[in-house]
Amino acid sequence: MELRQRIISAPVDFGAIRSEFAMASAYPAEAVAEARDAVDAFAGSRVDRTDLELVTIDPPGSLDLDQALCLRRSETGFLLHYAIADLGAVIVPDGALANEAGTRGQTYYLPDGSVPLHPPILSEDSASLLPGRTRPAALWTIELDAAAEPVRYEVIRALVRSRARFDYAGVQADADAGRLHPSIEALPEFGALRIAAGLERGAIGLRLPSQSVVADGAPDGHWRLALEPRTAADDWNEQVSLLTGMCAARLMLDAPASERTGLLRTMPPPQDSAVDSMRRTAAAMGIDWPRDLAVGRMLAGLDANSPAGLVLMSEATGLLRGADYTVLTGADGEENLHHSAIGAPYAHVTAPLRRLSDRFTIEICLALCAGDPVPPWARASLAEVADTMKRSGSVANKVDRACIDLTEATLLSERLGAVFEAVVLREAEGKRPAEIFVADPPLLGPCAGDPPEGKHLRVRLTTADPVERKIGFTHPA
């Protein structure tokens, strides 16, 4: 029997998933007209910061560019300028465009194309921070000390112009070669300091590679599975967004009680039972985990590509449950307003082209920094926005999983009975089968036969049903 069948690609039709989740294929004409005619209503009062050498870092081919940064070392530490697309300036509250975006909640990404939050004429053109284009932005200025801790921050409305567009792999390659663009030359040092600060706060970071469905380049619509390894550049860039979200949350929390309002992204602390379960797993796999070592530090010390690393990183996803959007009021204390994976209060404010909530939270931060009243449209709709984000977030996760499940089942449908090498991520528990990781093609799947956790072994493919979007293996092979 051939071992680890090499499956390159297969034709996959994602139309059924779009239908199943009732994904809107076209934007209403009235909303598109508003997007086409959108103008910067605050142009006269903006600060001209087109002098800043801003650059963007996004996945290859992205056109909906929310953020542009310029990070420099200063005499006392670092100076970060972070420009965010300013949709609050161009979307009319209660207009057709605002109402449609309020229904969608966020951009949904499928392998064969996105279902956007806003019409592409806005999100991929006139509001996107494309290089060489002057754009309205909410510009954050964050001064940091030598340990990359913020000492002063503000956000204002400005005009900006990005100089260059980079992707994560390119930034990583430039960092490895010592040729980073001057605007991000300090990013590796900044990122390392912020990651260390996160561990001090008790942050929990998972470094699992991302499974995705990608086109194989053939003209006949073939797709394949791929693992996208997480690079250090991903982690560094993430720290810029996390820092800004923490500063935004602090602005909201520090406002006088009579004026306090906002929308935080929250997550409760991990349950003791989940941490205890991880400790048992670590002990069974020979991992030394001292009782006084926080779970985040333990995970940070693992090789995520080793069997033990894969097992414990996968199990750690169970620690990060209960994420929510919480509307902030003047009566709230801070005890239930933290995000446990970040180790601090946090707000989404860096992706308004792709996420509904950010337009509202950015507007609140702009008003707080300017000493102005929060616009009624931003204050009054927060509960509804929170509900929309919860609903759309659930749909986005299901759509992602459905696309991967369909591709897995399609690729494997002609390989029933084949034998593959695998690592057992979770052993069977009750009626739940074991979960395995197969490297080629890269996939996760259930496995019957009670294989032992953390072991390399061979499994046989017994189920591959594209209609049901299900796969299954058994051990011994």
C-alpha positions as CSV (number, residue, x, y, z in Angstrom):
1,M,0.0,0.0,0.0
2,E,1.4,3.4,-0.9
3,L,2.3,5.5,2.1
4,R,1.5,9.3,2.3
5,Q,-0.3,9.6,-1.1
6,R,0.8,12.8,-2.8
7,I,-2.4,14.6,-3.7
8,I,-1.7,17.9,-5.5
9,S,-5.0,19.5,-6.3
10,A,-8.6,18.9,-7.4
11,P,-11.5,21.0,-8.7
12,V,-13.7,22.3,-5.9
13,D,-16.9,24.3,-6.1
14,F,-17.5,26.6,-3.2
15,G,-20.8,27.8,-4.5
16,A,-22.8,25.5,-2.3
17,I,-21.1,26.9,0.8
18,R,-22.1,30.5,-0.3
19,S,-25.7,29.3,-0.7
20,E,-25.8,27.4,2.5
21,F,-24.7,30.4,4.5
22,A,-26.8,32.8,2.4
23,M,-23.8,34.9,1.5
24,A,-24.8,38.1,-0.4
25,S,-23.2,38.1,-3.8
26,A,-23.9,41.7,-4.7
27,Y,-24.2,45.0,-2.9
28,P,-27.5,46.9,-3.2
29,A,-27.2,49.6,-5.9
30,E,-28.1,52.4,-3.6
31,A,-25.3,51.4,-1.2
32,V,-22.8,51.1,-4.1
33,A,-23.8,54.6,-5.2
34,E,-23.1,56.0,-1.8
35,A,-19.7,54.3,-1.7
36,R,-18.9,55.7,-5.2
37,D,-19.9,59.2,-4.1
38,A,-18.3,59.0,-0.6
39,V,-16.2,62.1,0.1
40,D,-14.1,63.1,3.1
41,A,-16.4,65.3,5.1
42,F,-13.5,66.3,7.5
43,A,-10.9,67.2,4.9
44,G,-10.8,70.8,5.9
45,S,-9.9,70.0,9.5
46,R,-7.4,67.3,8.9
47,V,-3.7,67.4,9.7
48,D,-1.5,66.9,6.7
49,R,0.8,64.0,7.5
50,T,1.7,62.9,4.0
51,D,5.3,63.5,5.1
52,L,5.3,60.3,7.1
53,E,7.1,57.4,5.4
54,L,4.2,54.9,6.0
55,V,4.2,51.3,4.6
56,T,1.7,48.5,4.7
57,I,2.2,44.8,5.5
58,D,-0.6,42.5,4.2
59,P,-1.1,39.1,2.6
60,P,-0.1,39.0,-1.1
61,G,-2.7,40.4,-3.4
62,S,-4.7,42.2,-0.7
63,L,-6.3,45.5,-1.8
64,D,-8.4,46.3,1.3
65,L,-5.4,47.8,3.2
66,D,-6.6,49.0,6.6
67,Q,-3.3,49.9,8.2
68,A,0.0,51.6,7.4
69,L,2.8,52.1,9.9
70,C,6.1,54.0,10.4
71,L,8.1,52.7,13.4
72,R,11.3,54.5,14.3
73,R,13.7,54.4,17.2
74,S,13.8,57.5,19.3
75,E,16.1,59.0,21.9
76,T,13.9,57.4,24.7
77,G,12.7,54.2,22.9
78,F,10.4,54.1,19.9
79,L,7.9,56.3,18.0
80,L,5.1,54.6,16.2
81,H,2.8,56.2,13.7
82,Y,-0.1,53.9,12.7
83,A,-2.6,55.1,10.1
84,I,-6.0,53.4,10.0
85,A,-8.5,53.8,7.2
86,D,-11.1,56.4,8.3
87,L,-14.5,55.0,7.3
88,G,-16.3,57.1,9.9
89,A,-15.5,60.1,7.8
90,V,-17.1,58.8,4.6
91,I,-20.0,56.6,5.6
92,V,-23.2,58.4,6.4
93,P,-24.9,57.1,9.5
94,D,-28.2,55.4,8.8
95,G,-27.6,55.6,5.0
96,A,-27.9,52.6,2.7
97,L,-24.2,51.8,2.9
98,A,-24.1,51.9,6.7
99,N,-27.3,49.8,6.9
100,E,-25.9,47.1,4.5
101,A,-22.6,47.0,6.4
102,G,-24.5,46.7,9.6
103,T,-26.2,43.6,8.2
104,R,-23.0,42.0,6.9
105,G,-20.8,42.6,10.0
106,Q,-17.5,41.7,8.4
107,T,-15.8,40.5,5.2
108,Y,-16.0,36.8,4.6
109,Y,-13.0,35.2,2.9
110,L,-13.5,32.1,0.7
111,P,-10.8,30.6,-1.4
112,D,-12.5,31.7,-4.7
113,G,-13.1,35.3,-3.5
114,S,-14.4,37.4,-0.7
115,V,-17.9,38.6,0.3
116,P,-16.9,42.1,1.4
117,L,-18.2,44.2,4.2
118,H,-18.1,47.3,2.0
119,P,-18.3,47.6,-1.8
120,P,-14.8,47.1,-3.4
121,I,-15.0,50.6,-4.9
122,L,-14.6,51.9,-1.4
123,S,-12.7,49.1,0.5
124,E,-10.2,48.3,-2.2
125,D,-9.9,51.7,-3.8
126,S,-11.0,55.1,-2.4
127,A,-10.6,54.3,1.3
128,S,-7.8,51.7,1.1
129,L,-4.3,52.8,2.1
130,L,-2.8,51.9,-1.2
131,P,0.7,53.1,-1.9
132,G,1.1,56.5,-3.6
133,R,-2.5,57.6,-2.8
134,T,-3.4,60.4,-0.4
135,R,-6.1,59.1,2.0
136,P,-8.0,60.2,5.0
137,A,-6.9,58.2,8.1
138,A,-7.3,58.0,11.8
139,L,-3.6,58.4,12.7
140,W,-2.3,57.0,16.0
141,T,0.9,58.4,17.5
142,I,2.3,56.2,20.2
143,E,5.5,57.1,22.1
144,L,7.2,54.2,23.8
145,D,10.0,53.8,26.2
146,A,13.1,51.6,25.8
147,A,11.2,48.6,26.8
148,A,8.5,49.3,24.2
149,E,5.9,50.3,26.8
150,P,3.6,53.1,25.8
151,V,4.1,56.4,27.7
152,R,1.8,58.6,25.5
153,Y,-0.7,58.0,22.8
154,E,-3.3,59.8,20.8
155,V,-5.3,59.5,17.6
156,I,-6.3,62.3,15.2
157,R,-7.8,62.7,11.8
158,A,-5.1,63.2,9.2
159,L,-4.2,62.9,5.5
160,V,-1.6,60.2,4.8
161,R,0.1,58.6,1.9
162,S,1.6,55.1,2.0
163,R,5.0,54.7,0.3
164,A,5.2,50.9,-0.2
165,R,3.2,47.7,0.2
166,F,4.9,44.6,1.7
167,D,3.8,41.1,2.5
168,Y,4.8,39.0,5.5
169,A,7.1,36.6,3.6
170,G,8.9,39.6,2.0
171,V,9.3,41.4,5.3
172,Q,10.7,38.2,6.8
173,A,13.1,37.8,3.9
174,D,14.2,41.4,4.2
175,A,14.7,41.0,8.0
176,D,16.8,37.9,7.5
177,A,18.9,39.7,4.9
178,G,19.3,42.9,7.0
179,R,17.6,45.1,4.4
180,L,14.3,46.1,6.0
181,H,12.7,49.4,4.8
182,P,13.7,52.2,7.2
183,S,10.1,52.6,8.3
184,I,10.1,49.1,9.7
185,E,13.8,48.6,10.5
186,A,13.0,48.7,14.2
187,L,10.1,46.2,13.9
188,P,12.1,43.1,15.0
189,E,13.4,44.7,18.2
190,F,10.0,46.3,18.9
191,G,8.2,43.0,18.3
192,A,10.5,41.0,20.5
193,L,10.1,43.5,23.4
194,R,6.3,43.5,23.0
195,I,6.1,39.7,23.0
196,A,8.2,39.6,26.1
197,A,5.9,42.2,27.7
198,G,2.9,40.0,26.8
199,L,4.4,37.1,28.6
200,E,4.9,39.3,31.6
201,R,1.2,40.2,31.5
202,G,0.3,36.5,31.3
203,A,-0.6,36.5,27.5
204,I,-1.2,33.2,25.8
205,G,0.1,32.9,22.2
206,L,-0.5,30.0,19.9
207,R,2.0,29.4,17.1
208,L,0.2,26.8,15.1
209,P,0.6,26.9,11.4
210,S,-2.5,28.1,9.5
211,Q,-4.3,25.6,7.3
212,S,-5.7,27.1,4.1
213,V,-7.1,26.4,0.7
214,V,-5.1,27.9,-2.2
215,A,-5.3,27.9,-6.0
216,D,-2.8,25.7,-7.7
217,G,-2.4,28.1,-10.6
218,A,-4.1,25.9,-13.1
219,P,-6.7,27.6,-15.3
220,D,-9.4,25.0,-14.6
221,G,-10.2,26.0,-11.0
222,H,-8.1,23.4,-9.1
223,W,-7.4,23.9,-5.4
224,R,-5.1,22.4,-2.9
225,L,-4.5,22.4,0.9
226,A,-1.5,24.3,2.3
227,L,0.1,25.0,5.6
228,E,1.1,28.6,6.1
229,P,3.9,28.7,8.6
230,R,3.7,31.6,11.0
231,T,6.8,33.7,10.6
232,A,8.5,36.1,13.1
233,A,7.3,38.9,10.8
234,D,3.7,37.9,11.4
235,D,4.3,38.1,15.2
236,W,6.1,41.5,15.0
237,N,3.3,43.0,12.9
238,E,0.6,41.6,15.1
239,Q,2.2,43.4,18.1
240,V,1.6,46.7,16.4
241,S,-2.1,46.0,16.1
242,L,-2.3,44.6,19.6
243,L,-0.6,47.6,21.1
244,T,-2.9,50.0,19.4
245,G,-6.0,48.0,20.5
246,M,-4.7,48.1,24.1
247,C,-4.2,51.9,23.9
248,A,-7.7,52.3,22.5
249,A,-9.2,50.3,25.4
250,R,-7.2,52.4,27.9
251,L,-8.6,55.6,26.4
252,M,-12.2,54.2,26.8
253,L,-11.6,53.0,30.3
254,D,-9.9,56.2,31.5
255,A,-12.7,58.4,30.3
256,P,-14.8,60.1,33.1
257,A,-17.6,57.8,34.2
258,S,-20.2,60.2,32.9
259,E,-18.7,60.0,29.4
260,R,-17.4,56.4,29.3
261,T,-18.5,54.4,26.4
262,G,-16.9,51.8,24.1
263,L,-16.8,48.3,22.8
264,L,-14.1,45.9,24.2
265,R,-13.0,42.5,22.9
266,T,-13.0,40.4,26.0
267,M,-12.1,36.8,27.0
268,P,-12.4,35.2,30.5
269,P,-9.4,33.5,32.1
270,P,-8.8,29.9,31.2
271,Q,-10.7,27.4,33.4
272,D,-8.6,25.7,36.0
273,S,-9.8,22.3,34.7
274,A,-8.5,23.1,31.2
275,V,-5.1,24.1,32.5
276,D,-5.0,20.9,34.7
277,S,-5.8,18.8,31.7
278,M,-2.9,20.4,29.8
279,R,-0.6,19.7,32.7
280,R,-1.5,16.1,32.6
281,T,-0.9,16.0,28.8
282,A,2.5,17.7,29.2
283,A,3.5,15.2,31.9
284,A,2.4,12.3,29.8
285,M,4.6,13.6,26.9
286,G,7.6,14.2,29.1
287,I,7.4,18.0,29.1
288,D,8.8,19.7,32.2
289,W,6.3,22.3,33.3
290,P,7.1,23.8,36.8
291,R,4.0,24.7,38.8
292,D,5.1,28.4,39.0
293,L,5.5,28.7,35.2
294,A,2.6,30.4,33.5
295,V,0.9,28.6,30.6
296,G,1.9,31.3,28.2
297,R,5.6,31.0,29.0
298,M,5.4,27.2,28.8
299,L,3.9,27.4,25.3
300,A,6.4,30.0,24.2
301,G,9.2,27.6,25.0
302,L,7.9,24.8,22.8
303,D,8.9,23.9,19.3
304,A,5.6,24.2,17.6
305,N,6.7,21.8,14.9
306,S,7.5,18.9,17.2
307,P,4.9,16.3,18.1
308,A,4.7,17.6,21.7
309,G,4.4,21.2,20.5
310,L,1.6,20.3,18.1
311,V,-0.3,18.4,20.7
312,L,0.0,21.1,23.5
313,M,-0.6,24.0,21.1
314,S,-3.7,22.2,19.8
315,E,-5.0,21.5,23.3
316,A,-4.3,25.1,24.3
317,T,-7.0,26.3,21.9
318,G,-9.4,25.0,24.6
319,L,-8.0,27.7,27.0
320,L,-9.0,30.5,24.7
321,R,-12.8,30.2,24.9
322,G,-15.6,32.7,25.6
323,A,-14.4,35.6,23.5
324,D,-17.0,38.3,23.4
325,Y,-17.7,41.9,22.5
326,T,-18.6,43.8,25.7
327,V,-20.2,47.2,25.7
328,L,-18.5,49.5,28.1
329,T,-20.5,51.8,30.4
330,G,-19.7,54.2,33.2
331,A,-20.7,51.7,35.9
332,D,-18.3,48.9,34.7
333,G,-15.2,48.0,36.7
334,E,-12.2,46.4,35.0
335,E,-12.3,43.0,36.6
336,N,-14.3,41.4,33.8
337,L,-13.1,43.6,30.9
338,H,-9.7,41.9,30.2
339,H,-8.8,39.7,27.2
340,S,-7.0,36.8,28.8
341,A,-5.1,35.8,25.7
342,I,-3.6,39.3,25.6
343,G,-3.4,39.9,29.3
344,A,-5.0,43.4,29.2
345,P,-8.1,45.3,28.2
346,Y,-8.3,45.4,24.4
347,A,-10.5,46.8,21.6
348,H,-10.7,46.2,17.9
349,V,-9.7,49.4,16.1
350,T,-7.4,48.5,13.3
351,A,-9.5,46.9,10.6
352,P,-12.5,49.1,9.7
353,L,-12.5,48.1,6.0
354,R,-13.1,44.5,7.0
355,R,-14.8,44.6,10.5
356,L,-17.9,46.7,11.4
357,S,-17.1,47.3,15.0
358,D,-13.8,49.2,14.3
359,R,-15.6,52.1,12.6
360,F,-17.4,52.8,15.9
361,T,-14.5,52.3,18.3
362,I,-12.2,54.5,16.2
363,E,-14.8,57.2,16.2
364,I,-15.1,57.0,20.0
365,C,-11.3,57.2,20.4
366,L,-11.1,60.2,18.1
367,A,-13.7,62.0,20.1
368,L,-12.0,61.2,23.4
369,C,-8.6,62.4,22.2
370,A,-10.1,65.6,20.8
371,G,-12.2,66.3,23.9
372,D,-15.4,66.2,21.9
373,P,-18.6,64.4,22.6
374,V,-18.9,60.9,21.2
375,P,-21.2,61.1,18.1
376,P,-24.6,59.8,19.0
377,W,-24.5,57.3,16.1
378,A,-21.4,55.7,17.5
379,R,-22.7,55.6,21.1
380,A,-26.3,54.5,20.5
381,S,-25.6,51.4,18.3
382,L,-22.9,49.6,20.3
383,A,-25.1,46.8,21.7
384,E,-26.4,46.1,18.2
385,V,-22.9,46.2,16.7
386,A,-21.7,43.8,19.4
387,D,-24.6,41.4,18.5
388,T,-23.7,41.7,14.8
389,M,-20.0,40.9,15.4
390,K,-20.9,37.8,17.5
391,R,-23.2,36.6,14.8
392,S,-20.9,37.3,11.8
393,G,-17.9,36.0,13.7
394,S,-19.6,32.7,14.2
395,V,-20.6,32.6,10.5
396,A,-17.0,33.4,9.4
397,N,-15.6,30.5,11.5
398,K,-18.1,28.1,10.0
399,V,-17.5,29.2,6.5
400,D,-13.7,28.8,6.9
401,R,-14.2,25.3,8.3
402,A,-16.7,24.3,5.6
403,C,-14.3,25.4,2.8
404,I,-11.4,23.4,4.4
405,D,-13.7,20.4,5.1
406,L,-15.0,20.4,1.5
407,T,-11.5,20.6,0.0
408,E,-10.2,17.8,2.3
409,A,-13.0,15.5,1.4
410,T,-12.7,16.3,-2.3
411,L,-9.0,15.7,-2.4
412,L,-9.2,12.4,-0.6
413,S,-12.3,11.1,-2.2
414,E,-10.3,8.9,-4.7
415,R,-7.9,7.7,-2.1
416,L,-10.1,5.5,0.2
417,G,-7.9,2.8,1.7
418,A,-4.7,4.8,1.4
419,V,-2.2,4.9,4.3
420,F,-0.8,8.1,5.7
421,E,1.7,9.1,8.3
422,A,0.1,11.1,11.1
423,V,0.7,12.6,14.6
424,V,-2.1,12.1,17.2
425,L,-3.0,15.5,18.6
426,R,-5.8,14.3,21.0
427,E,-6.6,10.9,22.2
428,A,-10.1,9.6,22.1
429,E,-12.4,10.7,25.0
430,G,-15.8,9.2,25.5
431,K,-17.7,9.2,22.2
432,R,-15.2,11.7,20.7
433,P,-12.7,10.0,18.4
434,A,-9.0,10.8,18.5
435,E,-7.8,13.8,16.4
436,I,-4.8,13.4,14.1
437,F,-2.6,15.7,12.0
438,V,-1.5,14.5,8.5
439,A,1.3,16.5,7.0
440,D,0.8,15.5,3.3
441,P,-1.7,16.8,2.4
442,P,-1.9,19.0,5.5
443,L,-5.1,18.2,7.3
444,L,-6.7,17.4,10.6
445,G,-9.2,14.5,11.0
446,P,-10.8,12.1,13.3
447,C,-9.3,8.7,13.8
448,A,-11.0,5.5,15.2
449,G,-9.1,2.9,17.1
450,D,-7.9,4.8,20.2
451,P,-4.4,5.7,19.1
452,P,-2.1,7.2,21.8
453,E,-1.7,11.0,22.1
454,G,1.5,12.5,20.7
455,K,2.6,9.4,18.8
456,H,3.8,9.2,15.2
457,L,1.9,6.4,13.4
458,R,0.3,5.2,10.2
459,V,-3.5,5.5,9.7
460,R,-5.8,4.4,6.9
461,L,-8.3,6.6,5.2
462,T,-11.8,5.1,5.6
463,T,-14.1,8.0,4.9
464,A,-14.0,10.9,2.3
465,D,-17.4,12.3,1.5
466,P,-17.5,15.7,-0.3
467,V,-21.3,15.9,0.0
468,E,-21.2,15.6,3.8
469,R,-17.8,17.3,3.9
470,K,-16.4,14.6,6.2
471,I,-13.2,12.5,6.3
472,G,-12.1,9.8,8.7
473,F,-9.2,7.5,9.4
474,T,-8.6,4.4,11.5
475,H,-5.7,2.9,13.4
476,P,-4.0,0.5,13.2
477,A,-3.7,0.9,9.4
